[in-house]
Amino acid sequence: MTTPPQYSAETAANNMVNNVPIFNEDETLEEIEKMLIEDASDYVSLDYIYLTNKNNTLVGVISIKNLIRTKDKSVKVNQIMVKNLVNVFADTNQERVVYQALSHGLKSIPVVDDQGGLMGVVPYDAILKIFNHEVQSDIFNFGGIFHKVGDEYTSINSSASHMIRSRLPWLIIGVVGGTLAASLIGHFEELLSSFIALASFIPVMVYMSDAAGAQTEALIIRSMALDTKLNVRKYLIREIIVATALAAASGLFAAFLAYITRQNLTLGLIIFLALFFSIIASVTINTFAPLILKRFNYDPALATGPLATIFSDITTLAIYLAVALVLLQSP
């Protein structure tokens, strides 16, 4: 049989073999069995015997077990062959090949052309190899690791130097952002010193916005991984509604605790307004960041955390201190 044209590594054609038992449907079981014994060492796979007509069209299949089990060897193979075949085309995605094999309990899958002509077979070892590769790929996709990272992330043998190069730049950006946040606080030292309770609630503000942002980040990255055609507009509308509800509930609860612990109504109002707007801002940042990073071919799982966190922290501090400045200076 002629060698098939080369296709992408993602297709059935790239994973198929030709040296499998193929016989004419008009041959008897005795003839087939004799030829199998003579040529057994030449076959890559002996799971099934594939049967074609004079035009090389695949018309049936019989397992080796059924061939041996049938006592009357004078019977033509077309009388006992399975005619309802499961097959794939040369350009069928390899994931589909695995799905067909597993869902129908098959050890190998025949590959046919548009006219039904037998081109080859994807054997069981290729199916297992594809299955292993796709499982690894899906696991990393569920974790938000996208193709920009490269195949080295799907191996336990990834070099330490590669891991450092992938992650260190984003952490350095975090250090720079943290320094900017500290500088921002420095500009409000007079305000903080005049109302020291504000300083004590900075960790609460930052933590709450980061927590809401982290939840959003995990959900958007997972959604991007599971649905490559994610409806961004619909997703954003839902996130805005969710963020508003979370911000209102969290803000009210934090304001209540602030009032209870400090007995200061103004502080409670500051906490409520600042946390309300901060959570909405954080959710917005952590929703857009992965989408933007993916658009520019950066891995959202590596970059979103450090980048979005520092933007969220700076925004939260700016909102908190601005709200405090406005309310405390109001007559």
LINTA-V748646 format. One record per backbone hydrogen bond with DSSP energy under -0.5 kcal/mol. NH is the residue of the N-H (numbers start at 1). CO is the residue of the C=O. If there is no record, write none. Layout:
((NH;CO) (NH;CO))
//
This chain:
((11;8) (12;92) (13;90) (15;12) (16;12) (16;13) (17;121) (20;18) (21;45) (23;50) (25;52) (27;24) (29;75) (30;73) (32;28) (33;29) (34;30) (35;31) (36;32) (37;33) (38;34) (39;35) (40;36) (42;39) (43;40) (44;19) (45;19) (49;62) (50;21) (50;48) (51;60) (52;23) (53;57) (56;53) (58;116) (59;51) (60;51) (61;82) (62;49) (64;47) (67;63) (68;64) (69;65) (70;66) (73;71) (75;72) (77;27) (78;25) (79;76) (80;77) (81;77) (82;61) (83;81) (85;83) (87;85) (88;110) (90;112) (92;89) (94;10) (96;93) (97;93) (98;94) (99;95) (100;96) (101;97) (102;98) (103;99) (104;100) (105;101) (105;102) (106;101) (109;122) (110;86) (111;120) (112;88) (113;117) (116;113) (118;56) (119;111) (120;111) (121;17) (122;109) (123;121) (127;123) (128;124) (129;125) (130;126) (131;127) (132;128) (133;129) (134;130) (135;131) (136;132) (137;133) (138;134) (139;135) (140;136) (141;137) (142;138) (143;139) (144;141) (145;140) (146;144) (149;146) (150;147) (153;150) (154;151) (155;152) (158;155) (163;159) (164;160) (165;161) (166;162) (167;163) (168;164) (169;165) (171;167) (172;168) (173;169) (174;170) (175;171) (176;172) (177;173) (178;174) (179;175) (180;176) (181;177) (182;178) (183;179) (184;180) (185;181) (186;182) (187;183) (187;184) (188;185) (189;186) (192;188) (193;189) (194;190) (195;191) (198;195) (199;196) (200;196) (201;197) (201;198) (202;199) (205;201) (206;202) (207;203) (208;204) (209;205) (210;206) (211;207) (212;208) (213;209) (214;210) (215;211) (216;212) (217;213) (218;214) (219;215) (220;216) (221;217) (222;218) (223;219) (224;220) (225;221) (226;222) (227;223) (230;227) (232;230) (235;231) (236;232) (237;233) (238;234) (239;235) (240;236) (241;237) (242;238) (243;239) (244;240) (245;241) (246;242) (247;243) (248;244) (249;245) (250;246) (251;247) (252;248) (253;249) (254;250) (255;251) (256;252) (257;253) (258;254) (259;255) (260;256) (261;257) (262;258) (263;259) (268;264) (269;265) (270;266) (271;267) (272;268) (273;269) (274;270) (275;271) (276;272) (277;273) (278;274) (279;275) (280;276) (281;277) (282;278) (283;279) (284;280) (285;281) (286;282) (287;283) (288;284) (289;285) (290;286) (291;287) (292;288) (293;289) (294;290) (295;291) (296;292) (297;294) (298;293) (300;298) (301;144) (302;299) (303;299) (304;300) (306;302) (307;303) (308;304) (309;304) (309;305) (310;306) (311;307) (312;308) (313;309) (314;310) (315;311) (316;312) (317;313) (318;314) (319;315) (320;316) (321;317) (322;318) (323;319) (324;320) (325;321) (326;322) (327;323) (328;324) (329;325))
//
